[in-house]
Amino acid sequence: MNETKDTGYTTVLKLLQIMTQKGLVDRDETTRPQIYRARYSEEQTQRQLLRDLMNRAFGGSVRTLVMQALAANRSSPEELEAIDKLLERFEGGSK
């Protein structure tokens, strides 16, 4: 957090306490200072955030979310090829 803005110890501690209450991090109280660890992987967190965003902002529509994502930023040919391959995999290879 200090990389983007100076943050006080108590601010970080309060955020970690809230995240612990919400089940986002685990706290090891057997050592001092206490050690906090993420409960979920980055990929799991991204998927959950994406599900929330899709449901809240796009009415649950994957198609609308993807179309807006593609419209918001110019994709490289490599990214578009990777998206195409992913779609083929989900469609079972049929186009």
DSSP file (Angstrom, degrees, kcal/mol; ACC not computed):
  #  RESIDUE AA STRUCTURE BP1 BP2  ACC     N-H-->O    O-->H-N    N-H-->O    O-->H-N    TCO  KAPPA ALPHA  PHI   PSI    X-CA   Y-CA   Z-CA
    1    1 A M    >>        0   0    0      0, 0.0     4,-1.6     0, 0.0     3,-1.0   0.000 360.0 360.0 360.0 -31.7    0.0    0.0    0.0
    2    2 A N  T 34  +     0   0    0      1,-0.2     6,-0.0     2,-0.2     0, 0.0   0.678 360.0  74.0 -67.8 -15.9    2.9    2.4    0.7
    3    3 A E  T 34 S+     0   0    0      1,-0.2    -1,-0.2     2,-0.0     3,-0.1   0.846 110.1  26.4 -66.9 -32.1    3.9    2.2   -3.0
    4    4 A T  T <4 S+     0   0    0     -3,-1.0     2,-0.3     1,-0.4    -2,-0.2   0.726 136.5   2.3-102.1 -26.4    1.0    4.4   -4.1
    5    5 A K  S  < S-     0   0    0     -4,-1.6    -1,-0.4     2,-0.0     2,-0.2  -0.959  80.1 -97.2-161.3 139.4    0.4    6.4   -0.9
    6    6 A D        -     0   0    0     -2,-0.3     2,-0.4    -3,-0.1    -4,-0.1  -0.426  46.7-169.9 -59.5 127.7    1.9    6.7    2.5
    7    7 A T        -     0   0    0     -2,-0.2    -5,-0.1     4,-0.0     2,-0.1  -0.985  15.7-128.0-128.4 132.1   -0.3    4.6    4.8
    8    8 A G     >  -     0   0    0     -2,-0.4     4,-2.0     1,-0.1     5,-0.2  -0.359  22.5-115.7 -76.5 157.0   -0.1    4.5    8.6
    9    9 A Y  H  > S+     0   0    0      1,-0.2     4,-2.7     2,-0.2     5,-0.2   0.894 115.2  51.6 -56.5 -45.1    0.2    1.3   10.6
   10   10 A T  H  > S+     0   0    0      1,-0.2     4,-2.4     2,-0.2    -1,-0.2   0.842 107.1  53.7 -67.7 -31.8   -3.2    1.6   12.2
   11   11 A T  H  > S+     0   0    0      2,-0.2     4,-2.2    -3,-0.2    -1,-0.2   0.937 111.7  44.3 -64.9 -46.7   -4.9    2.1    8.8
   12   12 A V  H  X S+     0   0    0     -4,-2.0     4,-2.5     1,-0.2    -2,-0.2   0.920 113.2  51.7 -64.3 -43.6   -3.3   -1.1    7.5
   13   13 A L  H  X S+     0   0    0     -4,-2.7     4,-2.3     1,-0.2    -2,-0.2   0.914 109.3  49.6 -60.2 -43.9   -4.2   -3.0   10.7
   14   14 A K  H  X S+     0   0    0     -4,-2.4     4,-2.4     2,-0.2    -1,-0.2   0.916 110.7  49.9 -62.6 -43.4   -7.8   -1.8   10.5
   15   15 A L  H  X S+     0   0    0     -4,-2.2     4,-2.5     1,-0.2    -1,-0.2   0.911 111.4  48.9 -61.6 -42.0   -8.1   -3.0    6.9
   16   16 A L  H  X S+     0   0    0     -4,-2.5     4,-2.2     2,-0.2    -1,-0.2   0.872 109.5  52.4 -66.4 -36.2   -6.6   -6.4    7.8
   17   17 A Q  H  X S+     0   0    0     -4,-2.3     4,-2.3     2,-0.2    -2,-0.2   0.923 111.2  46.6 -63.7 -43.6   -9.0   -6.7   10.7
   18   18 A I  H  X S+     0   0    0     -4,-2.4     4,-1.9     1,-0.2    -2,-0.2   0.923 112.5  49.8 -63.4 -44.0  -12.0   -6.0    8.4
   19   19 A M  H  <>S+     0   0    0     -4,-2.5     5,-2.8     1,-0.2     6,-1.0   0.846 109.7  52.1 -64.7 -33.7  -10.6   -8.4    5.8
   20   20 A T  H ><5S+     0   0    0     -4,-2.2     3,-1.3     4,-0.2    -1,-0.2   0.929 108.5  50.2 -66.1 -45.5  -10.2  -11.1    8.5
   21   21 A Q  H 3<5S+     0   0    0     -4,-2.3    -2,-0.2     1,-0.3    -1,-0.2   0.848 110.8  50.0 -60.8 -34.8  -13.8  -10.6    9.7
   22   22 A K  T 3<5S-     0   0    0     -4,-1.9    -1,-0.3    -5,-0.2    -2,-0.2   0.494 116.6-115.1 -83.9  -3.1  -15.0  -11.0    6.1
   23   23 A G  T < 5S+     0   0    0     -3,-1.3    -3,-0.2    -4,-0.3    -2,-0.1   0.699  82.6 119.7  80.0  19.0  -13.0  -14.2    5.6
   24   24 A L  S   <S+     0   0    0     -5,-2.8    15,-2.6    -6,-0.2    16,-0.6   0.769  75.7  26.7 -87.5 -27.6  -10.6  -12.8    3.0
   25   25 A V  E    S-A   38   0A   0     -6,-1.0     2,-0.4    13,-0.3    13,-0.2  -0.936  70.5-135.6-132.0 156.3   -7.4  -13.3    5.0
   26   26 A D  E     -A   37   0A   0     11,-2.9    11,-2.4    -2,-0.3     2,-0.5  -0.872  17.0-146.0-108.2 146.3   -6.3  -15.6    7.7
   27   27 A R  E     -A   36   0A   0     -2,-0.4     2,-0.9     9,-0.2     9,-0.2  -0.956   2.6-149.4-117.7 127.1   -4.3  -14.4   10.8
   28   28 A D  E >   +A   35   0A   0      7,-3.1     7,-1.4    -2,-0.5     3,-0.6  -0.836  17.4 177.6 -93.3 107.0   -1.6  -16.4   12.5
   29   29 A E  T 3   +     0   0    0     -2,-0.9    -1,-0.1     1,-0.2     5,-0.1   0.379  62.4  85.1 -92.4   4.4   -1.8  -15.4   16.1
   30   30 A T  T 3  S+     0   0    0      5,-0.1     2,-0.3     3,-0.0    -1,-0.2   0.618  90.8  50.4 -81.1 -11.5    0.9  -17.8   17.3
   31   31 A T  S <  S-     0   0    0     -3,-0.6     4,-0.1     4,-0.1    -3,-0.0  -0.850  87.5-103.0-123.8 160.3    3.7  -15.3   16.4
   32   32 A R  S    S+     0   0    0     -2,-0.3     2,-0.2     1,-0.1    -3,-0.0  -0.999 107.6  35.6-123.2 130.4    4.4  -11.7   17.0
   33   33 A P  S    S-     0   0    0      0, 0.0    -1,-0.1     0, 0.0    -3,-0.0   0.642 107.5-117.6 -67.7 158.8    3.9   -9.7   15.0
   34   34 A Q        -     0   0    0     -2,-0.2     2,-0.5    -5,-0.1    -5,-0.2  -0.327  24.4-135.0 -65.1 146.3    0.9  -11.5   13.7
   35   35 A I  E     -A   28   0A   0     -7,-1.4    -7,-3.1    -4,-0.1     2,-0.4  -0.900  13.6-158.1-109.6 130.5    1.1  -12.7   10.1
   36   36 A Y  E     -A   27   0A   0     -2,-0.5     2,-0.4    -9,-0.2    -9,-0.2  -0.877  10.4-174.9-106.8 138.3   -1.8  -12.3    7.7
   37   37 A R  E     -A   26   0A   0    -11,-2.4   -11,-2.9    -2,-0.4     2,-0.1  -0.984  32.4-104.9-132.4 143.4   -2.2  -14.4    4.6
   38   38 A A  E     -A   25   0A   0     -2,-0.4   -13,-0.3   -13,-0.2   -14,-0.1  -0.436  22.4-152.3 -63.1 136.6   -4.6  -14.2    1.7
   39   39 A R  S    S+     0   0    0    -15,-2.6     2,-0.3    -2,-0.1   -14,-0.2   0.801  77.6  43.0 -80.5 -30.6   -7.2  -17.0    2.1
   40   40 A Y  S    S-     0   0    0    -16,-0.6    -1,-0.0     1,-0.1    -2,-0.0  -0.850  87.9-108.4-119.4 152.7   -7.9  -17.2   -1.7
   41   41 A S     >  -     0   0    0     -2,-0.3     4,-2.4     1,-0.1     5,-0.2  -0.239  34.4-107.7 -70.9 164.7   -5.6  -17.2   -4.7
   42   42 A E  H  > S+     0   0    0      1,-0.2     4,-2.6     2,-0.2     5,-0.2   0.905 121.3  52.1 -59.3 -41.9   -5.4  -14.2   -7.0
   43   43 A E  H  > S+     0   0    0      2,-0.2     4,-2.3     1,-0.2    -1,-0.2   0.912 109.1  48.7 -63.8 -43.2   -7.2  -16.2   -9.7
   44   44 A Q  H  > S+     0   0    0      1,-0.2     4,-2.1     2,-0.2    -1,-0.2   0.914 112.9  48.7 -62.4 -42.0  -10.1  -17.1   -7.3
   45   45 A T  H  X S+     0   0    0     -4,-2.4     4,-2.6     1,-0.2    -2,-0.2   0.915 110.7  50.3 -64.4 -43.6  -10.4  -13.5   -6.2
   46   46 A Q  H  X S+     0   0    0     -4,-2.6     4,-2.6     1,-0.2    -1,-0.2   0.910 110.4  50.0 -61.7 -42.2  -10.4  -12.3   -9.8
   47   47 A R  H  X S+     0   0    0     -4,-2.3     4,-2.4     2,-0.2    -1,-0.2   0.906 111.8  47.7 -64.3 -40.9  -13.1  -14.8  -10.7
   48   48 A Q  H  X S+     0   0    0     -4,-2.1     4,-2.5     2,-0.2    -2,-0.2   0.925 112.9  48.1 -66.0 -44.0  -15.3  -13.7   -7.8
   49   49 A L  H  X S+     0   0    0     -4,-2.6     4,-2.8     1,-0.2    -2,-0.2   0.904 112.2  50.1 -62.0 -40.6  -14.8  -10.0   -8.6
   50   50 A L  H  X S+     0   0    0     -4,-2.6     4,-3.0     2,-0.2    -2,-0.2   0.903 109.3  50.8 -65.4 -41.5  -15.7  -10.7  -12.2
   51   51 A R  H  X S+     0   0    0     -4,-2.4     4,-2.5     2,-0.2     5,-0.2   0.935 112.4  47.4 -59.8 -46.0  -18.8  -12.6  -11.2
   52   52 A D  H  X S+     0   0    0     -4,-2.5     4,-2.8     2,-0.2     5,-0.3   0.939 114.3  46.3 -59.8 -48.3  -19.9   -9.7   -9.0
   53   53 A L  H  X>S+     0   0    0     -4,-2.8     4,-2.9     1,-0.2     5,-0.8   0.924 112.1  50.9 -61.0 -45.6  -19.2   -7.1  -11.7
   54   54 A M  H  X5S+     0   0    0     -4,-3.0     6,-2.6     1,-0.2     4,-1.2   0.916 115.2  42.4 -59.8 -44.3  -21.0   -9.2  -14.4
   55   55 A N  H  <5S+     0   0    0     -4,-2.5     4,-0.4     4,-0.2    -2,-0.2   0.896 121.7  38.6 -70.9 -40.5  -24.1   -9.6  -12.2
   56   56 A R  H  <5S+     0   0    0     -4,-2.8    -2,-0.2    -5,-0.2    -3,-0.2   0.914 129.9  24.2 -78.2 -44.1  -24.2   -6.0  -10.9
   57   57 A A  H  <5S+     0   0    0     -4,-2.9    -3,-0.2    -5,-0.3    -2,-0.2   0.720 130.4  34.9 -98.3 -23.2  -23.2   -4.0  -14.0
   58   58 A F  S ><<S-     0   0    0     -4,-1.2     3,-2.2    -5,-0.8     6,-0.2   0.151 101.5-113.0-123.1  18.6  -24.1   -6.3  -16.9
   59   59 A G  T 3  S-     0   0    0     -4,-0.4    -4,-0.2     1,-0.3    -3,-0.1   0.763  74.5 -60.9  58.6  26.2  -27.2   -8.0  -15.7
   60   60 A G  T 3  S+     0   0    0     -6,-2.6     2,-0.7     1,-0.2    -1,-0.3   0.516  98.4 142.9  81.3   4.2  -25.4  -11.4  -15.6
   61   61 A S    <>  -     0   0    0     -3,-2.2     4,-1.8    -7,-0.5    -1,-0.2  -0.706  34.4-171.6 -88.0 114.0  -24.6  -11.3  -19.3
   62   62 A V  H  > S+     0   0    0     -2,-0.7     4,-2.8     2,-0.2     5,-0.2   0.907  88.6  56.5 -63.7 -42.4  -21.2  -12.6  -20.2
   63   63 A R  H  > S+     0   0    0      1,-0.2     4,-2.7     2,-0.2     5,-0.2   0.926 108.0  45.8 -57.8 -48.2  -21.7  -11.4  -23.8
   64   64 A T  H  > S+     0   0    0      1,-0.2     4,-2.4     2,-0.2    -1,-0.2   0.904 112.7  50.9 -63.9 -42.1  -22.3   -7.8  -22.7
   65   65 A L  H  X S+     0   0    0     -4,-1.8     4,-2.3     2,-0.2    -2,-0.2   0.932 113.2  44.9 -60.3 -46.8  -19.3   -7.8  -20.3
   66   66 A V  H  X S+     0   0    0     -4,-2.8     4,-2.6     2,-0.2     5,-0.2   0.910 112.3  51.4 -65.5 -42.8  -17.0   -9.2  -23.0
   67   67 A M  H  X S+     0   0    0     -4,-2.7     4,-2.0    -5,-0.2    -1,-0.2   0.914 112.5  45.9 -62.4 -41.8  -18.2   -6.8  -25.7
   68   68 A Q  H  X S+     0   0    0     -4,-2.4     4,-2.0     2,-0.2    -1,-0.2   0.888 111.6  52.3 -67.2 -38.6  -17.7   -3.8  -23.3
   69   69 A A  H  X S+     0   0    0     -4,-2.3     4,-1.2    -5,-0.2    -2,-0.2   0.921 112.2  45.4 -62.8 -43.3  -14.2   -5.1  -22.3
   70   70 A L  H  < S+     0   0    0     -4,-2.6     5,-0.2     1,-0.2    -1,-0.2   0.851 114.4  48.6 -69.2 -33.7  -13.2   -5.4  -26.0
   71   71 A A  H  < S+     0   0    0     -4,-2.0    -1,-0.2    -5,-0.2    -2,-0.2   0.793 105.4  59.2 -75.0 -27.8  -14.6   -1.9  -26.8
   72   72 A A  H  < S+     0   0    0     -4,-2.0     2,-0.4     1,-0.2    -1,-0.2   0.848 115.2  23.6 -72.9 -34.5  -12.9   -0.2  -23.8
   73   73 A N  S  < S-     0   0    0     -4,-1.2     2,-0.4    -5,-0.1    -1,-0.2  -0.987  83.5-111.3-135.9 142.4   -9.4   -1.1  -24.8
   74   74 A R        -     0   0    0     -2,-0.4     2,-0.3    -3,-0.1    -3,-0.1  -0.567  36.6-143.1 -71.5 127.3   -7.7   -1.9  -28.1
   75   75 A S        -     0   0    0     -2,-0.4    -1,-0.0    -5,-0.2    -5,-0.0  -0.702  10.5-122.3 -94.8 144.8   -6.7   -5.6  -28.1
   76   76 A S     >  -     0   0    0     -2,-0.3     4,-2.4     1,-0.1     5,-0.2  -0.388  28.5-108.9 -76.0 160.3   -3.5   -6.8  -29.7
   77   77 A P  H  > S+     0   0    0      0, 0.0     4,-2.2     0, 0.0     5,-0.2   0.860 121.7  54.7 -57.3 -34.5   -3.7   -9.5  -32.4
   78   78 A E  H  > S+     0   0    0      2,-0.2     4,-2.2     1,-0.2     5,-0.1   0.906 108.1  47.7 -66.3 -41.6   -2.1  -11.9  -29.9
   79   79 A E  H  > S+     0   0    0      2,-0.2     4,-2.4     1,-0.2    -1,-0.2   0.919 112.0  49.5 -65.1 -43.0   -4.9  -11.2  -27.4
   80   80 A L  H  X S+     0   0    0     -4,-2.4     4,-2.5     1,-0.2    -2,-0.2   0.885 110.4  50.7 -64.1 -38.0   -7.6  -11.6  -30.0
   81   81 A E  H  X S+     0   0    0     -4,-2.2     4,-2.4    -5,-0.2    -1,-0.2   0.907 110.1  49.7 -64.9 -41.8   -6.1  -14.9  -31.1
   82   82 A A  H  X S+     0   0    0     -4,-2.2     4,-2.1     2,-0.2    -2,-0.2   0.896 111.3  49.2 -64.1 -39.8   -6.0  -16.1  -27.5
   83   83 A I  H  X S+     0   0    0     -4,-2.4     4,-2.6     2,-0.2    -2,-0.2   0.918 110.2  51.4 -63.4 -43.9   -9.6  -15.1  -27.0
   84   84 A D  H  X S+     0   0    0     -4,-2.5     4,-2.3     1,-0.2    -2,-0.2   0.911 110.4  48.2 -59.9 -44.1  -10.6  -16.9  -30.2
   85   85 A K  H  X S+     0   0    0     -4,-2.4     4,-2.2     2,-0.2    -1,-0.2   0.892 110.8  51.2 -64.3 -39.5   -8.8  -20.1  -29.0
   86   86 A L  H  X S+     0   0    0     -4,-2.1     4,-2.2     2,-0.2    -2,-0.2   0.916 109.8  49.4 -64.0 -43.1  -10.6  -19.9  -25.7
   87   87 A L  H  X S+     0   0    0     -4,-2.6     4,-2.2     1,-0.2    -2,-0.2   0.911 109.5  52.1 -62.2 -42.2  -13.9  -19.5  -27.4
   88   88 A E  H  <>S+     0   0    0     -4,-2.3     5,-3.6     1,-0.2     4,-0.3   0.908 109.0  50.8 -59.3 -41.8  -13.2  -22.5  -29.6
   89   89 A R  H ><5S+     0   0    0     -4,-2.2     3,-0.9     1,-0.2    -1,-0.2   0.909 112.1  46.1 -64.0 -41.8  -12.3  -24.6  -26.5
   90   90 A F  H 3<5S+     0   0    0     -4,-2.2    -1,-0.2     1,-0.2    -2,-0.2   0.809 112.0  51.4 -70.9 -29.2  -15.6  -23.6  -24.8
   91   91 A E  T ><5S-     0   0    0     -4,-2.2     3,-0.8    -5,-0.2    -1,-0.2   0.424 118.9-110.3 -86.0   1.4  -17.6  -24.3  -27.9
   92   92 A G  T < 5 -     0   0    0     -3,-0.9    -3,-0.2    -4,-0.3    -2,-0.1   0.766  67.7 -60.9  76.0  25.0  -16.0  -27.7  -28.2
   93   93 A G  T 3 <S+     0   0    0     -5,-3.6     2,-0.3     1,-0.3    -1,-0.2   0.403 105.2 124.0  85.6  -4.3  -14.0  -26.8  -31.3
   94   94 A S    <         0   0    0     -3,-0.8    -1,-0.3    -6,-0.3    -3,-0.1  -0.719 360.0 360.0 -95.2 142.5  -17.0  -26.0  -33.5
   95   95 A K              0   0    0     -2,-0.3    -1,-0.1    -3,-0.1    -3,-0.0   0.325 360.0 360.0-129.8 360.0  -17.5  -22.7  -35.2
